Amino acid sequence: MAIKITEECINCGACEPECPNNAIYDAGAEWRFSDGTSVKGMFTSKSGLTADADASQSAISDEVYYIVADKCTECVGFHDEPQCAAVCPVDCCVDDENWRESDEELTTKKDTLHLII
């Protein structure tokens, strides 16, 4: 599964620099598949979104920090636990019940986002 940030977020920003996939963005900020990854050119995400990796995508939230589920690997392959949840002072980084993935799927996603060249 991916992690989501709830409305209880106080916009402290502690989570953003901890994400190894650069999947966390400030409220209202546009995002890109290429941000913090090795993705280039046209890319199709697990959810089926196809876009140029460098093309700006609309912000998911304009109220609080948000996590792009198509980039979130729950830190699989990097850390033993999701780092956003570990550093969140108000425990608002929680499992996204609408986005379920196995460890194998998360590993595959991580490998897709961070190609070894």
MODELLER restraints for C-alpha pairs under 7 A, 6 or more apart:
rsr = mdl.restraints
at = mdl.atoms
rsr.add(forms.Gaussian(group=physical.xy_distance, feature=features.Distance(at['CA:1:A'], at['CA:95:A']), mean=6.68, stdev=0.5))
rsr.add(forms.Gaussian(group=physical.xy_distance, feature=features.Distance(at['CA:1:A'], at['CA:96:A']), mean=6.36, stdev=0.5))
rsr.add(forms.Gaussian(group=physical.xy_distance, feature=features.Distance(at['CA:1:A'], at['CA:99:A']), mean=5.04, stdev=0.5))
rsr.add(forms.Gaussian(group=physical.xy_distance, feature=features.Distance(at['CA:1:A'], at['CA:100:A']), mean=3.65, stdev=0.5))
rsr.add(forms.Gaussian(group=physical.xy_distance, feature=features.Distance(at['CA:1:A'], at['CA:101:A']), mean=4.23, stdev=0.5))
rsr.add(forms.Gaussian(group=physical.xy_distance, feature=features.Distance(at['CA:1:A'], at['CA:102:A']), mean=6.87, stdev=0.5))
rsr.add(forms.Gaussian(group=physical.xy_distance, feature=features.Distance(at['CA:2:A'], at['CA:69:A']), mean=5.57, stdev=0.5))
rsr.add(forms.Gaussian(group=physical.xy_distance, feature=features.Distance(at['CA:2:A'], at['CA:72:A']), mean=5.64, stdev=0.5))
rsr.add(forms.Gaussian(group=physical.xy_distance, feature=features.Distance(at['CA:2:A'], at['CA:73:A']), mean=6.47, stdev=0.5))
rsr.add(forms.Gaussian(group=physical.xy_distance, feature=features.Distance(at['CA:2:A'], at['CA:74:A']), mean=6.03, stdev=0.5))
rsr.add(forms.Gaussian(group=physical.xy_distance, feature=features.Distance(at['CA:2:A'], at['CA:95:A']), mean=6.18, stdev=0.5))
rsr.add(forms.Gaussian(group=physical.xy_distance, feature=features.Distance(at['CA:2:A'], at['CA:96:A']), mean=5.54, stdev=0.5))
rsr.add(forms.Gaussian(group=physical.xy_distance, feature=features.Distance(at['CA:2:A'], at['CA:99:A']), mean=5.74, stdev=0.5))
rsr.add(forms.Gaussian(group=physical.xy_distance, feature=features.Distance(at['CA:2:A'], at['CA:100:A']), mean=6.66, stdev=0.5))
rsr.add(forms.Gaussian(group=physical.xy_distance, feature=features.Distance(at['CA:3:A'], at['CA:67:A']), mean=6.98, stdev=0.5))
rsr.add(forms.Gaussian(group=physical.xy_distance, feature=features.Distance(at['CA:3:A'], at['CA:72:A']), mean=6.96, stdev=0.5))
rsr.add(forms.Gaussian(group=physical.xy_distance, feature=features.Distance(at['CA:3:A'], at['CA:74:A']), mean=6.56, stdev=0.5))
rsr.add(forms.Gaussian(group=physical.xy_distance, feature=features.Distance(at['CA:3:A'], at['CA:93:A']), mean=6.24, stdev=0.5))
rsr.add(forms.Gaussian(group=physical.xy_distance, feature=features.Distance(at['CA:3:A'], at['CA:94:A']), mean=5.38, stdev=0.5))
rsr.add(forms.Gaussian(group=physical.xy_distance, feature=features.Distance(at['CA:3:A'], at['CA:95:A']), mean=4.59, stdev=0.5))
rsr.add(forms.Gaussian(group=physical.xy_distance, feature=features.Distance(at['CA:3:A'], at['CA:96:A']), mean=5.09, stdev=0.5))
rsr.add(forms.Gaussian(group=physical.xy_distance, feature=features.Distance(at['CA:4:A'], at['CA:66:A']), mean=6.82, stdev=0.5))
rsr.add(forms.Gaussian(group=physical.xy_distance, feature=features.Distance(at['CA:4:A'], at['CA:67:A']), mean=5.76, stdev=0.5))
rsr.add(forms.Gaussian(group=physical.xy_distance, feature=features.Distance(at['CA:4:A'], at['CA:93:A']), mean=5.59, stdev=0.5))
rsr.add(forms.Gaussian(group=physical.xy_distance, feature=features.Distance(at['CA:4:A'], at['CA:94:A']), mean=5.53, stdev=0.5))
rsr.add(forms.Gaussian(group=physical.xy_distance, feature=features.Distance(at['CA:4:A'], at['CA:95:A']), mean=6.14, stdev=0.5))
rsr.add(forms.Gaussian(group=physical.xy_distance, feature=features.Distance(at['CA:4:A'], at['CA:96:A']), mean=5.26, stdev=0.5))
rsr.add(forms.Gaussian(group=physical.xy_distance, feature=features.Distance(at['CA:5:A'], at['CA:65:A']), mean=6.83, stdev=0.5))
rsr.add(forms.Gaussian(group=physical.xy_distance, feature=features.Distance(at['CA:5:A'], at['CA:66:A']), mean=5.68, stdev=0.5))
rsr.add(forms.Gaussian(group=physical.xy_distance, feature=features.Distance(at['CA:5:A'], at['CA:67:A']), mean=6.67, stdev=0.5))
rsr.add(forms.Gaussian(group=physical.xy_distance, feature=features.Distance(at['CA:5:A'], at['CA:92:A']), mean=5.41, stdev=0.5))
rsr.add(forms.Gaussian(group=physical.xy_distance, feature=features.Distance(at['CA:5:A'], at['CA:93:A']), mean=4.60, stdev=0.5))
rsr.add(forms.Gaussian(group=physical.xy_distance, feature=features.Distance(at['CA:5:A'], at['CA:94:A']), mean=6.41, stdev=0.5))
rsr.add(forms.Gaussian(group=physical.xy_distance, feature=features.Distance(at['CA:6:A'], at['CA:92:A']), mean=5.16, stdev=0.5))
rsr.add(forms.Gaussian(group=physical.xy_distance, feature=features.Distance(at['CA:6:A'], at['CA:93:A']), mean=6.63, stdev=0.5))
rsr.add(forms.Gaussian(group=physical.xy_distance, feature=features.Distance(at['CA:7:A'], at['CA:64:A']), mean=6.74, stdev=0.5))
rsr.add(forms.Gaussian(group=physical.xy_distance, feature=features.Distance(at['CA:8:A'], at['CA:92:A']), mean=5.92, stdev=0.5))
rsr.add(forms.Gaussian(group=physical.xy_distance, feature=features.Distance(at['CA:9:A'], at['CA:64:A']), mean=6.10, stdev=0.5))
rsr.add(forms.Gaussian(group=physical.xy_distance, feature=features.Distance(at['CA:9:A'], at['CA:92:A']), mean=5.76, stdev=0.5))
rsr.add(forms.Gaussian(group=physical.xy_distance, feature=features.Distance(at['CA:11:A'], at['CA:64:A']), mean=5.91, stdev=0.5))
rsr.add(forms.Gaussian(group=physical.xy_distance, feature=features.Distance(at['CA:11:A'], at['CA:65:A']), mean=6.16, stdev=0.5))
rsr.add(forms.Gaussian(group=physical.xy_distance, feature=features.Distance(at['CA:14:A'], at['CA:87:A']), mean=6.43, stdev=0.5))
rsr.add(forms.Gaussian(group=physical.xy_distance, feature=features.Distance(at['CA:14:A'], at['CA:88:A']), mean=6.46, stdev=0.5))
rsr.add(forms.Gaussian(group=physical.xy_distance, feature=features.Distance(at['CA:15:A'], at['CA:84:A']), mean=4.44, stdev=0.5))
rsr.add(forms.Gaussian(group=physical.xy_distance, feature=features.Distance(at['CA:15:A'], at['CA:87:A']), mean=6.31, stdev=0.5))
rsr.add(forms.Gaussian(group=physical.xy_distance, feature=features.Distance(at['CA:15:A'], at['CA:88:A']), mean=6.33, stdev=0.5))
rsr.add(forms.Gaussian(group=physical.xy_distance, feature=features.Distance(at['CA:16:A'], at['CA:24:A']), mean=5.23, stdev=0.5))
rsr.add(forms.Gaussian(group=physical.xy_distance, feature=features.Distance(at['CA:16:A'], at['CA:25:A']), mean=6.55, stdev=0.5))
rsr.add(forms.Gaussian(group=physical.xy_distance, feature=features.Distance(at['CA:18:A'], at['CA:83:A']), mean=5.88, stdev=0.5))
rsr.add(forms.Gaussian(group=physical.xy_distance, feature=features.Distance(at['CA:18:A'], at['CA:84:A']), mean=6.19, stdev=0.5))
rsr.add(forms.Gaussian(group=physical.xy_distance, feature=features.Distance(at['CA:19:A'], at['CA:83:A']), mean=6.61, stdev=0.5))
rsr.add(forms.Gaussian(group=physical.xy_distance, feature=features.Distance(at['CA:19:A'], at['CA:84:A']), mean=6.61, stdev=0.5))
rsr.add(forms.Gaussian(group=physical.xy_distance, feature=features.Distance(at['CA:20:A'], at['CA:75:A']), mean=6.79, stdev=0.5))
rsr.add(forms.Gaussian(group=physical.xy_distance, feature=features.Distance(at['CA:21:A'], at['CA:36:A']), mean=5.80, stdev=0.5))
rsr.add(forms.Gaussian(group=physical.xy_distance, feature=features.Distance(at['CA:21:A'], at['CA:37:A']), mean=6.29, stdev=0.5))
rsr.add(forms.Gaussian(group=physical.xy_distance, feature=features.Distance(at['CA:21:A'], at['CA:71:A']), mean=6.25, stdev=0.5))
rsr.add(forms.Gaussian(group=physical.xy_distance, feature=features.Distance(at['CA:21:A'], at['CA:72:A']), mean=6.63, stdev=0.5))
rsr.add(forms.Gaussian(group=physical.xy_distance, feature=features.Distance(at['CA:22:A'], at['CA:35:A']), mean=6.16, stdev=0.5))
rsr.add(forms.Gaussian(group=physical.xy_distance, feature=features.Distance(at['CA:22:A'], at['CA:36:A']), mean=5.09, stdev=0.5))
rsr.add(forms.Gaussian(group=physical.xy_distance, feature=features.Distance(at['CA:23:A'], at['CA:67:A']), mean=5.38, stdev=0.5))
rsr.add(forms.Gaussian(group=physical.xy_distance, feature=features.Distance(at['CA:23:A'], at['CA:68:A']), mean=5.16, stdev=0.5))
rsr.add(forms.Gaussian(group=physical.xy_distance, feature=features.Distance(at['CA:23:A'], at['CA:71:A']), mean=5.19, stdev=0.5))
rsr.add(forms.Gaussian(group=physical.xy_distance, feature=features.Distance(at['CA:23:A'], at['CA:72:A']), mean=5.68, stdev=0.5))
rsr.add(forms.Gaussian(group=physical.xy_distance, feature=features.Distance(at['CA:24:A'], at['CA:65:A']), mean=6.87, stdev=0.5))
rsr.add(forms.Gaussian(group=physical.xy_distance, feature=features.Distance(at['CA:24:A'], at['CA:66:A']), mean=5.60, stdev=0.5))
rsr.add(forms.Gaussian(group=physical.xy_distance, feature=features.Distance(at['CA:24:A'], at['CA:67:A']), mean=4.44, stdev=0.5))
rsr.add(forms.Gaussian(group=physical.xy_distance, feature=features.Distance(at['CA:24:A'], at['CA:68:A']), mean=6.46, stdev=0.5))
rsr.add(forms.Gaussian(group=physical.xy_distance, feature=features.Distance(at['CA:25:A'], at['CA:65:A']), mean=5.58, stdev=0.5))
rsr.add(forms.Gaussian(group=physical.xy_distance, feature=features.Distance(at['CA:25:A'], at['CA:66:A']), mean=5.49, stdev=0.5))
rsr.add(forms.Gaussian(group=physical.xy_distance, feature=features.Distance(at['CA:25:A'], at['CA:67:A']), mean=6.45, stdev=0.5))
rsr.add(forms.Gaussian(group=physical.xy_distance, feature=features.Distance(at['CA:26:A'], at['CA:64:A']), mean=6.79, stdev=0.5))
rsr.add(forms.Gaussian(group=physical.xy_distance, feature=features.Distance(at['CA:26:A'], at['CA:65:A']), mean=4.45, stdev=0.5))
rsr.add(forms.Gaussian(group=physical.xy_distance, feature=features.Distance(at['CA:26:A'], at['CA:66:A']), mean=6.60, stdev=0.5))
rsr.add(forms.Gaussian(group=physical.xy_distance, feature=features.Distance(at['CA:27:A'], at['CA:61:A']), mean=5.54, stdev=0.5))
rsr.add(forms.Gaussian(group=physical.xy_distance, feature=features.Distance(at['CA:27:A'], at['CA:62:A']), mean=4.46, stdev=0.5))
rsr.add(forms.Gaussian(group=physical.xy_distance, feature=features.Distance(at['CA:27:A'], at['CA:63:A']), mean=5.37, stdev=0.5))
rsr.add(forms.Gaussian(group=physical.xy_distance, feature=features.Distance(at['CA:27:A'], at['CA:64:A']), mean=4.66, stdev=0.5))
rsr.add(forms.Gaussian(group=physical.xy_distance, feature=features.Distance(at['CA:27:A'], at['CA:65:A']), mean=4.63, stdev=0.5))
rsr.add(forms.Gaussian(group=physical.xy_distance, feature=features.Distance(at['CA:27:A'], at['CA:66:A']), mean=6.64, stdev=0.5))
rsr.add(forms.Gaussian(group=physical.xy_distance, feature=features.Distance(at['CA:28:A'], at['CA:59:A']), mean=5.20, stdev=0.5))
rsr.add(forms.Gaussian(group=physical.xy_distance, feature=features.Distance(at['CA:28:A'], at['CA:61:A']), mean=5.86, stdev=0.5))
rsr.add(forms.Gaussian(group=physical.xy_distance, feature=features.Distance(at['CA:28:A'], at['CA:62:A']), mean=4.01, stdev=0.5))
rsr.add(forms.Gaussian(group=physical.xy_distance, feature=features.Distance(at['CA:29:A'], at['CA:59:A']), mean=5.40, stdev=0.5))
rsr.add(forms.Gaussian(group=physical.xy_distance, feature=features.Distance(at['CA:30:A'], at['CA:56:A']), mean=5.85, stdev=0.5))
rsr.add(forms.Gaussian(group=physical.xy_distance, feature=features.Distance(at['CA:30:A'], at['CA:57:A']), mean=5.46, stdev=0.5))
rsr.add(forms.Gaussian(group=physical.xy_distance, feature=features.Distance(at['CA:30:A'], at['CA:58:A']), mean=5.08, stdev=0.5))
rsr.add(forms.Gaussian(group=physical.xy_distance, feature=features.Distance(at['CA:30:A'], at['CA:59:A']), mean=4.71, stdev=0.5))
rsr.add(forms.Gaussian(group=physical.xy_distance, feature=features.Distance(at['CA:31:A'], at['CA:56:A']), mean=5.56, stdev=0.5))
rsr.add(forms.Gaussian(group=physical.xy_distance, feature=features.Distance(at['CA:31:A'], at['CA:57:A']), mean=5.18, stdev=0.5))
rsr.add(forms.Gaussian(group=physical.xy_distance, feature=features.Distance(at['CA:31:A'], at['CA:58:A']), mean=6.77, stdev=0.5))
rsr.add(forms.Gaussian(group=physical.xy_distance, feature=features.Distance(at['CA:31:A'], at['CA:59:A']), mean=6.62, stdev=0.5))
rsr.add(forms.Gaussian(group=physical.xy_distance, feature=features.Distance(at['CA:32:A'], at['CA:53:A']), mean=6.10, stdev=0.5))
rsr.add(forms.Gaussian(group=physical.xy_distance, feature=features.Distance(at['CA:32:A'], at['CA:54:A']), mean=5.72, stdev=0.5))
rsr.add(forms.Gaussian(group=physical.xy_distance, feature=features.Distance(at['CA:32:A'], at['CA:55:A']), mean=5.97, stdev=0.5))
rsr.add(forms.Gaussian(group=physical.xy_distance, feature=features.Distance(at['CA:32:A'], at['CA:56:A']), mean=5.21, stdev=0.5))
rsr.add(forms.Gaussian(group=physical.xy_distance, feature=features.Distance(at['CA:32:A'], at['CA:57:A']), mean=5.97, stdev=0.5))
rsr.add(forms.Gaussian(group=physical.xy_distance, feature=features.Distance(at['CA:33:A'], at['CA:39:A']), mean=6.56, stdev=0.5))
rsr.add(forms.Gaussian(group=physical.xy_distance, feature=features.Distance(at['CA:33:A'], at['CA:53:A']), mean=4.78, stdev=0.5))
rsr.add(forms.Gaussian(group=physical.xy_distance, feature=features.Distance(at['CA:33:A'], at['CA:54:A']), mean=6.61, stdev=0.5))
rsr.add(forms.Gaussian(group=physical.xy_distance, feature=features.Distance(at['CA:34:A'], at['CA:40:A']), mean=6.40, stdev=0.5))
rsr.add(forms.Gaussian(group=physical.xy_distance, feature=features.Distance(at['CA:34:A'], at['CA:53:A']), mean=4.99, stdev=0.5))
rsr.add(forms.Gaussian(group=physical.xy_distance, feature=features.Distance(at['CA:34:A'], at['CA:54:A']), mean=5.57, stdev=0.5))
rsr.add(forms.Gaussian(group=physical.xy_distance, feature=features.Distance(at['CA:37:A'], at['CA:113:A']), mean=5.46, stdev=0.5))
rsr.add(forms.Gaussian(group=physical.xy_distance, feature=features.Distance(at['CA:37:A'], at['CA:114:A']), mean=5.51, stdev=0.5))
rsr.add(forms.Gaussian(group=physical.xy_distance, feature=features.Distance(at['CA:38:A'], at['CA:113:A']), mean=6.01, stdev=0.5))
rsr.add(forms.Gaussian(group=physical.xy_distance, feature=features.Distance(at['CA:38:A'], at['CA:114:A']), mean=5.10, stdev=0.5))
rsr.add(forms.Gaussian(group=physical.xy_distance, feature=features.Distance(at['CA:38:A'], at['CA:115:A']), mean=5.93, stdev=0.5))
rsr.add(forms.Gaussian(group=physical.xy_distance, feature=features.Distance(at['CA:39:A'], at['CA:53:A']), mean=6.15, stdev=0.5))
rsr.add(forms.Gaussian(group=physical.xy_distance, feature=features.Distance(at['CA:39:A'], at['CA:113:A']), mean=5.79, stdev=0.5))
rsr.add(forms.Gaussian(group=physical.xy_distance, feature=features.Distance(at['CA:40:A'], at['CA:53:A']), mean=5.32, stdev=0.5))
rsr.add(forms.Gaussian(group=physical.xy_distance, feature=features.Distance(at['CA:41:A'], at['CA:52:A']), mean=5.27, stdev=0.5))
rsr.add(forms.Gaussian(group=physical.xy_distance, feature=features.Distance(at['CA:41:A'], at['CA:53:A']), mean=5.46, stdev=0.5))
rsr.add(forms.Gaussian(group=physical.xy_distance, feature=features.Distance(at['CA:42:A'], at['CA:50:A']), mean=6.83, stdev=0.5))
rsr.add(forms.Gaussian(group=physical.xy_distance, feature=features.Distance(at['CA:42:A'], at['CA:51:A']), mean=5.49, stdev=0.5))
rsr.add(forms.Gaussian(group=physical.xy_distance, feature=features.Distance(at['CA:42:A'], at['CA:52:A']), mean=4.27, stdev=0.5))
rsr.add(forms.Gaussian(group=physical.xy_distance, feature=features.Distance(at['CA:42:A'], at['CA:53:A']), mean=5.88, stdev=0.5))
rsr.add(forms.Gaussian(group=physical.xy_distance, feature=features.Distance(at['CA:43:A'], at['CA:50:A']), mean=5.48, stdev=0.5))
rsr.add(forms.Gaussian(group=physical.xy_distance, feature=features.Distance(at['CA:43:A'], at['CA:51:A']), mean=5.56, stdev=0.5))
rsr.add(forms.Gaussian(group=physical.xy_distance, feature=features.Distance(at['CA:43:A'], at['CA:52:A']), mean=6.04, stdev=0.5))
rsr.add(forms.Gaussian(group=physical.xy_distance, feature=features.Distance(at['CA:43:A'], at['CA:53:A']), mean=5.94, stdev=0.5))
rsr.add(forms.Gaussian(group=physical.xy_distance, feature=features.Distance(at['CA:44:A'], at['CA:50:A']), mean=4.17, stdev=0.5))
rsr.add(forms.Gaussian(group=physical.xy_distance, feature=features.Distance(at['CA:44:A'], at['CA:51:A']), mean=6.63, stdev=0.5))
rsr.add(forms.Gaussian(group=physical.xy_distance, feature=features.Distance(at['CA:45:A'], at['CA:70:A']), mean=6.10, stdev=0.5))
rsr.add(forms.Gaussian(group=physical.xy_distance, feature=features.Distance(at['CA:46:A'], at['CA:70:A']), mean=6.43, stdev=0.5))
rsr.add(forms.Gaussian(group=physical.xy_distance, feature=features.Distance(at['CA:47:A'], at['CA:70:A']), mean=6.73, stdev=0.5))
rsr.add(forms.Gaussian(group=physical.xy_distance, feature=features.Distance(at['CA:60:A'], at['CA:66:A']), mean=6.59, stdev=0.5))
rsr.add(forms.Gaussian(group=physical.xy_distance, feature=features.Distance(at['CA:73:A'], at['CA:106:A']), mean=5.06, stdev=0.5))
rsr.add(forms.Gaussian(group=physical.xy_distance, feature=features.Distance(at['CA:73:A'], at['CA:109:A']), mean=6.72, stdev=0.5))
rsr.add(forms.Gaussian(group=physical.xy_distance, feature=features.Distance(at['CA:73:A'], at['CA:110:A']), mean=6.15, stdev=0.5))
rsr.add(forms.Gaussian(group=physical.xy_distance, feature=features.Distance(at['CA:74:A'], at['CA:81:A']), mean=6.96, stdev=0.5))
rsr.add(forms.Gaussian(group=physical.xy_distance, feature=features.Distance(at['CA:74:A'], at['CA:82:A']), mean=4.86, stdev=0.5))
rsr.add(forms.Gaussian(group=physical.xy_distance, feature=features.Distance(at['CA:75:A'], at['CA:81:A']), mean=6.34, stdev=0.5))
rsr.add(forms.Gaussian(group=physical.xy_distance, feature=features.Distance(at['CA:75:A'], at['CA:82:A']), mean=5.09, stdev=0.5))
rsr.add(forms.Gaussian(group=physical.xy_distance, feature=features.Distance(at['CA:75:A'], at['CA:83:A']), mean=6.83, stdev=0.5))
rsr.add(forms.Gaussian(group=physical.xy_distance, feature=features.Distance(at['CA:76:A'], at['CA:106:A']), mean=6.39, stdev=0.5))
rsr.add(forms.Gaussian(group=physical.xy_distance, feature=features.Distance(at['CA:76:A'], at['CA:107:A']), mean=6.20, stdev=0.5))
rsr.add(forms.Gaussian(group=physical.xy_distance, feature=features.Distance(at['CA:77:A'], at['CA:107:A']), mean=6.47, stdev=0.5))
rsr.add(forms.Gaussian(group=physical.xy_distance, feature=features.Distance(at['CA:84:A'], at['CA:93:A']), mean=6.33, stdev=0.5))
rsr.add(forms.Gaussian(group=physical.xy_distance, feature=features.Distance(at['CA:85:A'], at['CA:91:A']), mean=6.44, stdev=0.5))
rsr.add(forms.Gaussian(group=physical.xy_distance, feature=features.Distance(at['CA:85:A'], at['CA:93:A']), mean=4.86, stdev=0.5))
rsr.add(forms.Gaussian(group=physical.xy_distance, feature=features.Distance(at['CA:85:A'], at['CA:94:A']), mean=6.81, stdev=0.5))
